[in-house]
Amino acid sequence: MKNKRILLLALVLALMLGVVWWWHGSGRVSSSSARVQAYSLLVSPRVDGYVVDVAVREGDRVKAGQTLLRLDSAALQTALAREQAKLALLGAPPRPPADTSPVNLEQARKDETMARQEVERLSTFQASTAVKLSRLRSQGANARTLRAAEENDRAARSALANAKDQLEEASKNRARMEQQRSAIRSAGAAPEAQLALYAAQEAAVRQARQDLAAAELKAPADGVVLFRDANPGQMLRRGDKALVLLPSGPDHIWVSAAFSKAAASRLRPGQFCKVTVEGYTGPELTGVIGGIIPRQTEGNANGRDPDEVTVHVTLASYDPAAMPLLPVNEKATVTVNTRAAAPEKTANATVPGGKKTTAPGGKNATRG
């Protein structure tokens, strides 16, 4: 009797374990294929030159502004010295007097005309005061009337003298501006052309300085050197791929996984998953389901199975600054626990209609 009870208890325990195993197993689905993807930064030279020094290796962590490699700058230094010499030959930048412009010269002529008209007006007025004073004297006017007439005549003479001085100054100013304008024209080049020539040479010097600075390639952001295609003695042309950087931060690296439609029907944004990457020896990776993108029928023409669904997996536990570098484009396996969901802050919305998702973090960059 006791043995029967033990056997019955064992059967019940086995049944319970089987139910638990089935329950857990039925909540897990795995990808049919997956690869590590990344948004990388391409570092290219902006000038041609031979590599004289490479300061980093693949896998090195770098800071923004850190020197990655140097090109031979001898030719660039010579080019800068040549442009600076051309600028020196032009002398001081031409600065023609502002009052030689046609507008100011016309105003000077108007000022002279107005001064002349004022002299003419005051000359007529002073003549009338002189005639009046002469008439009063001949008529024997009293002393008070004569004093008033004399004061008026003196004031008219003084105003006329001032007006003549102003006319003389206006005439000299107009003559000086006409002479300067004539001298500039006879020099064979307009002021605008001289200024344009000087400005063009200044721009050539600035460009030569920028080219010299570009001989030293610096890191555009904090990150890890994914790929190095530059070695000392190698000739690099403008735009050649010298290095590839993976920017710091988990948003720049993710896993693109393919699931069957049956398995994908059980996936929801925010579900946790386990990620295994071939060749990666770091801590266990966990991820979160992000965008779910049904593949279009025409995708089969590109070698993709139209009966599969592409899933964007965010690597929630991966810290590029503290963990070994994930091998980009390496094969991976994604196992999703469909019975668990991530916190809202780590979940991404499903992409409707099979449209492409935005790059993690909303950044646009070269895909590695």
DRENNULO-624043 format. One line per field, with one value per residue: residue number from 0; residue in one letter; x, y, z of N, C-alpha, C in turn. Coordinates in steps of 0.2 Angstrom, whole numbers. Last residue first. Layout:
! DRENNULO-624043
seq: (NUM  ...) $
type: (A  ...) $
nc1: (X  ...) $
nc2: (Y  ...) $
nc3: (Z  ...) $
cac1: (X  ...) $
cac2: (Y  ...) $
cac3: (Z  ...) $
cc1: (X  ...) $
cc2: (Y  ...) $
cc3: (Z  ...) $
//
This chain:
! DRENNULO-624043
seq: (367  366  365  364  363  362  361  360  359  358  357  356  355  354  353  352  351  350  349  348  347  346  345  344  343  342  341  340  339  338  337  336  335  334  333  332  331  330  329  328  327  326  325  324  323  322  321  320  319  318  317  316  315  314  313  312  311  310  309  308  307  306  305  304  303  302  301  300  299  298  297  296  295  294  293  292  291  290  289  288  287  286  285  284  283  282  281  280  279  278  277  276  275  274  273  272  271  270  269  268  267  266  265  264  263  262  261  260  259  258  257  256  255  254  253  252  251  250  249  248  247  246  245  244  243  242  241  240  239  238  237  236  235  234  233  232  231  230  229  228  227  226  225  224  223  222  221  220  219  218  217  216  215  214  213  212  211  210  209  208  207  206  205  204  203  202  201  200  199  198  197  196  195  194  193  192  191  190  189  188  187  186  185  184  183  182  181  180  179  178  177  176  175  174  173  172  171  170  169  168  167  166  165  164  163  162  161  160  159  158  157  156  155  154  153  152  151  150  149  148  147  146  145  144  143  142  141  140  139  138  137  136  135  134  133  132  131  130  129  128  127  126  125  124  123  122  121  120  119  118  117  116  115  114  113  112  111  110  109  108  107  106  105  104  103  102  101  100  99  98  97  96  95  94  93  92  91  90  89  88  87  86  85  84  83  82  81  80  79  78  77  76  75  74  73  72  71  70  69  68  67  66  65  64  63  62  61  60  59  58  57  56  55  54  53  52  51  50  49  48  47  46  45  44  43  42  41  40  39  38  37  36  35  34  33  32  31  30  29  28  27  26  25  24  23  22  21  20  19  18  17  16  15  14  13  12  11  10  9  8  7  6  5  4  3  2  1  0) $
type: (G  R  T  A  N  K  G  G  P  A  T  T  K  K  G  G  P  V  T  A  N  A  T  K  E  P  A  A  A  R  T  N  V  T  V  T  A  K  E  N  V  P  L  L  P  M  A  A  P  D  Y  S  A  L  T  V  H  V  T  V  E  D  P  D  R  G  N  A  N  G  E  T  Q  R  P  I  I  G  G  I  V  G  T  L  E  P  G  T  Y  G  E  V  T  V  K  C  F  Q  G  P  R  L  R  S  A  A  A  K  S  F  A  A  S  V  W  I  H  D  P  G  S  P  L  L  V  L  A  K  D  G  R  R  L  M  Q  G  P  N  A  D  R  F  L  V  V  G  D  A  P  A  K  L  E  A  A  A  L  D  Q  R  A  Q  R  V  A  A  E  Q  A  A  Y  L  A  L  Q  A  E  P  A  A  G  A  S  R  I  A  S  R  Q  Q  E  M  R  A  R  N  K  S  A  E  E  L  Q  D  K  A  N  A  L  A  S  R  A  A  R  D  N  E  E  A  A  R  L  T  R  A  N  A  G  Q  S  R  L  R  S  L  K  V  A  T  S  A  Q  F  T  S  L  R  E  V  E  Q  R  A  M  T  E  D  K  R  A  Q  E  L  N  V  P  S  T  D  A  P  P  R  P  P  A  G  L  L  A  L  K  A  Q  E  R  A  L  A  T  Q  L  A  A  S  D  L  R  L  L  T  Q  G  A  K  V  R  D  G  E  R  V  A  V  D  V  V  Y  G  D  V  R  P  S  V  L  L  S  Y  A  Q  V  R  A  S  S  S  S  V  R  G  S  G  H  W  W  W  V  V  G  L  M  L  A  L  V  L  A  L  L  L  I  R  K  N  K  M) $
nc1: (135  128  130  116  105  96  86  88  90  82  65  61  51  35  25  13  20  31  27  38  49  53  58  48  40  49  45  37  34  31  40  56  65  81  91  108  119  134  140  140  152  155  155  168  165  159  159  154  143  133  118  105  97  98  83  79  67  63  55  47  44  39  49  66  77  83  76  64  57  52  39  32  39  39  35  44  44  55  59  62  77  89  105  119  132  148  158  162  156  155  138  127  111  100  83  71  55  44  42  30  28  25  17  19  32  29  23  32  49  60  76  84  96  102  113  120  117  112  122  137  149  150  163  172  183  196  197  191  193  192  207  217  232  245  255  264  254  237  220  208  200  185  181  185  172  170  165  168  177  195  205  219  228  226  218  227  229  217  215  226  220  209  215  221  210  204  214  211  198  201  209  199  190  197  198  185  181  189  195  210  218  220  210  201  208  209  195  193  201  195  182  186  191  180  172  180  181  167  165  174  168  155  160  164  152  145  153  151  137  137  144  135  124  129  132  118  113  121  116  103  105  111  102  92  100  103  91  96  100  100  112  109  99  106  116  107  102  113  116  105  106  118  114  105  114  122  113  111  123  126  116  121  133  128  121  132  139  130  130  143  141  132  140  150  142  138  151  164  173  171  179  194  198  208  216  226  244  250  251  261  254  247  258  262  251  253  265  262  253  261  270  260  257  269  270  262  256  243  239  225  218  217  201  188  181  191  191  197  201  197  212  222  229  238  249  258  258  251  251  236  222  210  201  199  186  177  161  152  138  126  125  120  121  108  98  85  75  73  62  51  42  31  32  41  33  24  31  36  24  20  30  29  16  20  29  20  12  21  24  12  11  22  18  7  12  20  10  4) $
nc2: (247  261  277  285  295  291  287  277  266  272  267  253  252  244  235  240  247  242  243  253  246  247  253  259  248  233  218  203  185  175  173  174  170  170  171  170  175  179  196  209  212  205  217  219  216  230  244  251  244  234  226  223  226  227  225  218  218  205  200  184  174  171  175  174  182  184  194  189  189  201  202  200  208  203  213  218  225  234  225  215  215  204  200  190  185  192  186  180  177  167  170  175  175  182  181  194  201  212  224  219  201  186  177  177  172  159  159  165  164  177  184  199  209  218  232  247  260  260  259  268  274  270  261  266  262  270  274  274  289  303  306  291  286  274  268  270  262  258  256  250  243  243  247  256  263  280  297  304  306  306  313  314  326  333  344  355  357  361  373  380  381  389  401  404  406  417  427  427  432  445  451  451  459  472  474  475  487  497  493  496  506  518  526  525  532  545  548  549  559  570  570  573  586  593  593  600  612  616  617  627  638  638  642  655  661  661  670  682  683  685  698  706  706  712  725  729  729  740  750  752  755  768  775  776  784  796  800  804  810  805  798  788  781  776  768  758  753  747  737  729  724  717  707  700  696  687  678  671  667  658  649  643  637  627  619  615  608  597  591  586  577  568  562  556  546  538  533  534  541  539  529  525  508  497  482  475  476  464  454  446  439  430  422  417  409  399  394  388  379  370  365  358  348  341  337  328  312  309  299  294  298  308  312  317  306  291  274  257  245  236  239  252  269  277  277  288  291  288  301  309  320  325  319  302  295  284  281  273  262  253  236  219  201  191  176  164  159  162  153  155  149  144  130  129  131  121  110  110  109  97  89  91  85  72  69  70  59  49  50  46  33  28  29  22  9  7  6  -6) $
nc3: (-205  -212  -208  -201  -191  -176  -167  -159  -173  -188  -191  -201  -216  -216  -214  -209  -194  -182  -165  -154  -141  -124  -113  -106  -102  -98  -108  -104  -107  -114  -125  -125  -139  -145  -159  -164  -177  -186  -188  -191  -178  -163  -149  -138  -120  -111  -108  -119  -124  -116  -117  -113  -124  -140  -149  -164  -177  -188  -202  -206  -220  -232  -242  -239  -250  -262  -268  -272  -260  -259  -265  -253  -239  -221  -207  -194  -179  -168  -154  -140  -132  -124  -116  -116  -104  -107  -121  -133  -149  -158  -162  -149  -143  -133  -127  -124  -119  -128  -135  -147  -148  -157  -162  -176  -177  -179  -192  -200  -193  -191  -191  -184  -181  -166  -164  -160  -156  -143  -134  -136  -147  -165  -173  -187  -199  -209  -223  -239  -248  -249  -257  -255  -248  -249  -235  -225  -213  -218  -217  -212  -199  -190  -177  -164  -154  -147  -149  -165  -175  -173  -186  -196  -203  -214  -211  -210  -223  -227  -220  -227  -239  -237  -233  -246  -254  -248  -251  -265  -265  -260  -270  -281  -275  -274  -288  -292  -285  -291  -307  -315  -321  -315  -320  -309  -299  -304  -304  -290  -287  -293  -288  -274  -276  -281  -270  -261  -267  -266  -252  -249  -256  -249  -237  -240  -244  -232  -224  -232  -230  -216  -216  -223  -215  -204  -209  -212  -199  -194  -202  -198  -184  -186  -193  -183  -173  -180  -194  -211  -223  -235  -236  -227  -233  -245  -239  -234  -245  -251  -242  -243  -256  -255  -247  -256  -266  -258  -254  -266  -270  -259  -262  -274  -269  -261  -270  -277  -268  -265  -278  -278  -267  -272  -282  -274  -268  -279  -284  -271  -264  -250  -246  -254  -256  -250  -253  -241  -245  -257  -265  -260  -250  -257  -261  -249  -246  -256  -252  -239  -243  -250  -240  -233  -242  -243  -230  -223  -224  -211  -197  -187  -175  -161  -154  -156  -144  -141  -143  -141  -153  -163  -173  -167  -170  -177  -190  -201  -214  -229  -242  -249  -252  -240  -231  -227  -217  -207  -205  -192  -191  -184  -186  -182  -182  -188  -189  -192  -185  -168  -157  -143  -129  -123  -122  -112  -101  -102  -102  -89  -82  -86  -81  -67  -66  -69  -59  -48  -50  -50  -36  -30  -35  -28  -15  -14  -17  -5  4  0) $
cac1: (141  126  132  123  106  102  84  90  90  88  70  61  57  39  31  13  14  31  28  31  48  49  63  53  38  46  49  37  37  27  33  51  60  76  87  102  116  127  141  138  147  157  151  165  169  159  162  160  150  136  124  110  96  102  87  80  73  62  61  46  47  35  43  59  73  85  82  69  60  58  45  32  35  43  33  43  42  51  57  59  70  87  97  116  125  142  157  163  156  162  144  131  118  103  90  73  62  45  43  36  25  29  17  13  31  32  19  26  43  56  71  82  91  102  107  121  121  108  119  130  147  149  156  170  176  194  203  189  195  186  201  214  225  243  249  266  260  244  225  211  206  189  178  188  177  168  167  164  172  189  203  212  227  231  215  224  235  219  211  226  227  208  211  225  215  200  212  218  200  197  212  206  188  194  204  189  178  190  190  205  217  225  216  199  207  215  199  189  202  202  183  183  195  186  170  178  187  170  161  175  175  156  157  169  158  143  153  158  139  133  146  142  123  127  137  123  110  121  123  105  101  115  108  90  97  108  94  92  101  94  111  115  98  101  118  112  97  109  121  106  101  118  119  103  108  125  116  105  120  130  116  114  133  132  117  127  142  131  123  141  146  130  134  152  144  133  147  158  174  168  172  190  197  202  214  220  238  251  246  263  259  244  254  267  253  247  264  267  251  255  272  264  252  266  275  259  262  246  242  231  218  220  207  194  180  187  194  192  203  195  205  221  225  238  242  257  265  250  253  242  227  215  198  203  190  182  166  155  145  127  127  120  122  114  99  92  77  74  68  52  48  32  27  43  39  21  27  41  28  16  29  35  17  15  31  26  9  17  30  15  6  22  24  6  7  23  14  0) $
cac2: (242  254  272  284  292  294  293  284  267  270  272  257  251  249  232  240  244  246  239  252  250  244  249  263  252  239  223  209  191  176  176  172  175  166  175  166  175  175  189  205  215  205  212  221  215  223  240  254  244  241  227  222  230  224  230  217  222  208  202  191  175  168  179  170  181  179  196  190  182  200  203  195  208  204  208  220  219  234  231  215  217  210  200  195  184  191  191  177  182  170  166  177  171  183  179  188  200  205  224  224  208  191  176  179  179  161  156  169  161  172  182  192  209  211  228  240  260  261  253  268  272  275  260  267  262  267  273  271  282  299  309  297  287  280  267  270  267  256  260  249  248  241  241  255  258  273  291  303  310  302  313  312  323  328  338  352  355  355  368  379  378  382  398  403  401  411  425  424  426  440  450  447  452  468  473  470  480  495  496  491  500  513  526  522  524  541  548  544  552  568  569  567  581  593  590  593  609  615  612  621  636  637  636  650  660  657  663  679  682  679  692  705  703  705  721  728  725  733  748  750  749  762  774  773  777  791  801  800  813  808  804  793  784  781  773  762  756  753  743  732  728  723  712  703  700  693  682  674  671  664  653  647  643  633  623  619  613  602  594  591  582  572  566  561  552  541  538  531  541  545  527  530  514  500  488  474  477  470  459  450  445  435  426  422  415  404  397  394  384  373  369  364  353  345  341  335  316  309  305  293  291  307  308  322  311  297  280  262  250  235  237  246  264  277  275  285  291  287  294  308  314  326  325  308  296  290  280  280  264  260  241  224  208  194  182  167  155  164  155  154  151  151  133  127  135  128  111  110  115  103  89  94  92  75  69  75  66  50  51  53  38  27  33  29  12  8  12  0) $
cac3: (-205  -209  -212  -201  -198  -180  -172  -157  -165  -184  -190  -195  -212  -218  -217  -216  -198  -188  -171  -157  -147  -129  -118  -108  -107  -96  -105  -107  -103  -109  -126  -120  -136  -142  -154  -162  -170  -185  -186  -196  -183  -170  -153  -144  -127  -113  -103  -116  -128  -115  -120  -108  -118  -135  -146  -157  -174  -181  -199  -203  -214  -227  -240  -238  -243  -258  -265  -277  -262  -255  -269  -258  -244  -228  -212  -201  -182  -174  -156  -147  -131  -129  -117  -119  -108  -103  -116  -126  -143  -157  -163  -155  -143  -139  -126  -127  -118  -125  -128  -145  -147  -154  -155  -173  -177  -173  -186  -198  -197  -188  -195  -184  -186  -170  -163  -162  -162  -149  -136  -134  -141  -159  -170  -180  -197  -203  -219  -232  -247  -249  -254  -259  -247  -252  -240  -232  -215  -215  -218  -219  -201  -196  -180  -170  -155  -150  -145  -159  -175  -171  -179  -196  -196  -214  -213  -204  -219  -230  -219  -220  -239  -239  -229  -240  -255  -247  -244  -262  -268  -256  -264  -281  -277  -268  -284  -295  -284  -284  -303  -312  -325  -313  -324  -316  -298  -303  -310  -295  -284  -295  -295  -276  -274  -285  -276  -259  -266  -272  -256  -246  -258  -257  -238  -237  -249  -237  -222  -231  -236  -219  -213  -226  -222  -203  -207  -217  -204  -191  -202  -205  -186  -182  -196  -189  -171  -178  -187  -206  -216  -233  -240  -226  -227  -245  -243  -229  -240  -255  -243  -237  -254  -260  -245  -249  -267  -262  -249  -262  -274  -260  -255  -273  -274  -258  -265  -281  -271  -260  -275  -283  -266  -267  -284  -278  -264  -275  -288  -274  -271  -253  -247  -250  -259  -247  -256  -245  -240  -252  -266  -266  -248  -254  -266  -253  -242  -256  -258  -240  -239  -254  -246  -230  -240  -249  -233  -224  -225  -218  -200  -191  -177  -168  -154  -156  -150  -139  -144  -139  -149  -156  -173  -170  -167  -169  -188  -194  -210  -222  -239  -245  -254  -244  -236  -228  -224  -207  -209  -194  -190  -188  -182  -186  -178  -188  -186  -194  -190  -174  -159  -150  -132  -123  -127  -119  -102  -102  -108  -95  -81  -88  -88  -71  -64  -73  -66  -48  -50  -56  -42  -29  -37  -35  -17  -13  -22  -12  5  0) $
cc1: (139  132  131  124  114  102  90  89  92  87  76  66  57  45  36  20  16  25  27  32  41  48  59  58  43  45  46  42  37  29  29  44  56  71  81  98  110  126  134  139  146  151  154  161  165  163  162  163  156  143  127  117  101  102  91  85  73  68  59  53  46  39  38  53  67  82  85  76  65  61  52  38  36  38  37  41  40  50  52  57  67  79  95  108  122  136  151  162  157  162  151  137  121  110  94  81  64  53  44  36  31  26  21  12  24  31  22  22  37  51  67  76  90  96  107  115  122  111  114  127  140  147  155  163  176  186  201  196  193  187  195  209  223  235  247  261  263  249  232  216  208  194  183  185  179  173  165  167  167  183  196  210  220  231  220  221  232  225  214  222  228  215  210  221  219  205  209  217  206  198  208  209  194  193  202  195  182  187  191  201  212  223  221  206  205  214  205  193  199  203  190  183  193  190  175  176  185  177  165  172  176  163  156  166  163  148  150  158  146  136  143  145  130  126  135  129  115  118  124  112  103  112  112  97  95  105  99  96  97  95  105  114  103  99  113  114  101  105  118  111  102  112  119  108  105  119  119  108  114  127  120  114  127  132  121  123  137  135  125  134  144  135  132  146  147  136  141  154  168  169  168  183  193  201  207  218  232  245  246  257  261  248  250  263  257  248  258  267  256  253  267  267  255  261  273  264  260  252  244  233  224  220  210  201  186  187  189  195  197  197  203  214  225  234  242  250  264  257  253  244  233  219  204  200  194  186  171  161  147  134  127  122  123  115  107  92  84  77  68  58  48  38  28  39  41  27  25  37  33  20  25  34  23  15  26  28  14  14  26  20  9  17  24  12  7  19  18  4) $
cc2: (235  250  265  279  291  291  295  289  274  271  270  262  255  249  238  237  244  243  244  247  248  249  246  260  257  244  229  214  197  182  178  176  171  170  170  170  171  175  186  197  210  207  211  215  217  222  232  249  246  241  234  224  229  227  226  222  221  212  206  193  183  169  177  174  177  178  190  192  183  194  202  195  202  204  209  214  221  227  231  222  218  211  205  194  190  189  188  181  178  176  170  173  173  179  179  187  194  204  217  224  213  198  182  179  182  168  158  166  165  170  177  190  201  211  222  236  252  260  254  262  272  271  265  265  262  267  268  270  280  291  304  300  292  280  274  269  265  261  258  254  246  246  238  248  257  268  285  297  310  307  309  310  321  324  332  345  352  352  361  373  376  378  390  399  399  405  419  423  423  433  445  446  448  461  470  469  475  488  493  494  495  506  521  522  521  534  544  543  547  561  567  565  574  587  588  589  601  611  611  615  629  634  633  643  655  656  658  672  679  678  686  699  702  702  713  724  724  728  741  747  747  755  768  771  773  784  795  801  810  811  808  799  789  784  778  768  760  756  749  738  732  727  718  708  704  698  688  679  675  669  659  651  647  639  628  623  618  608  599  594  588  578  570  565  557  547  541  536  537  546  533  529  519  507  491  481  477  470  465  455  449  441  431  425  420  410  401  397  390  379  373  369  359  350  345  339  323  313  304  299  289  300  307  318  316  302  285  269  255  240  234  244  257  272  274  283  288  287  294  301  314  320  327  313  302  290  286  278  271  262  247  230  213  200  184  173  157  159  157  156  150  154  141  131  135  133  119  112  116  109  95  94  95  83  73  75  71  57  52  55  45  33  33  33  19  11  13  6) $
cc3: (-207  -210  -209  -206  -199  -187  -176  -162  -163  -177  -186  -195  -206  -213  -218  -219  -205  -193  -177  -163  -150  -135  -124  -113  -110  -102  -103  -104  -107  -104  -120  -121  -131  -138  -152  -157  -170  -178  -185  -195  -189  -175  -160  -147  -133  -119  -105  -111  -124  -118  -118  -110  -113  -129  -140  -154  -167  -179  -193  -200  -212  -220  -235  -237  -244  -251  -261  -275  -268  -257  -266  -262  -249  -233  -219  -205  -189  -177  -162  -148  -139  -128  -121  -119  -110  -107  -112  -120  -137  -152  -162  -156  -149  -138  -132  -125  -122  -125  -125  -138  -145  -153  -152  -166  -174  -172  -179  -192  -195  -193  -192  -188  -186  -175  -167  -160  -165  -156  -142  -137  -140  -153  -164  -178  -190  -203  -213  -228  -240  -248  -254  -255  -252  -251  -243  -238  -222  -217  -214  -221  -208  -197  -186  -173  -162  -150  -148  -155  -169  -171  -178  -188  -195  -208  -214  -205  -213  -226  -222  -218  -231  -238  -231  -234  -250  -249  -243  -255  -265  -259  -260  -275  -278  -270  -277  -291  -287  -282  -296  -307  -322  -317  -321  -320  -305  -302  -310  -301  -288  -293  -297  -283  -275  -283  -281  -266  -265  -272  -263  -250  -255  -259  -245  -238  -246  -243  -228  -229  -236  -226  -215  -223  -225  -210  -206  -215  -210  -196  -199  -206  -193  -184  -193  -193  -178  -176  -185  -199  -211  -226  -238  -230  -225  -239  -243  -233  -236  -250  -247  -238  -248  -258  -249  -247  -261  -264  -252  -257  -270  -264  -256  -267  -274  -263  -262  -276  -274  -263  -270  -281  -272  -266  -279  -281  -268  -271  -284  -278  -275  -261  -251  -251  -254  -250  -252  -247  -244  -248  -262  -267  -254  -252  -263  -258  -245  -252  -259  -247  -239  -250  -250  -235  -236  -247  -238  -227  -227  -219  -207  -194  -182  -169  -160  -156  -150  -144  -142  -140  -147  -151  -166  -170  -171  -166  -180  -193  -203  -219  -232  -243  -250  -246  -241  -233  -224  -213  -209  -199  -194  -186  -187  -182  -183  -184  -187  -191  -193  -179  -166  -152  -139  -126  -128  -124  -110  -104  -108  -101  -87  -87  -90  -78  -68  -72  -70  -55  -51  -56  -48  -34  -36  -38  -25  -16  -21  -17  -2  0) $
//
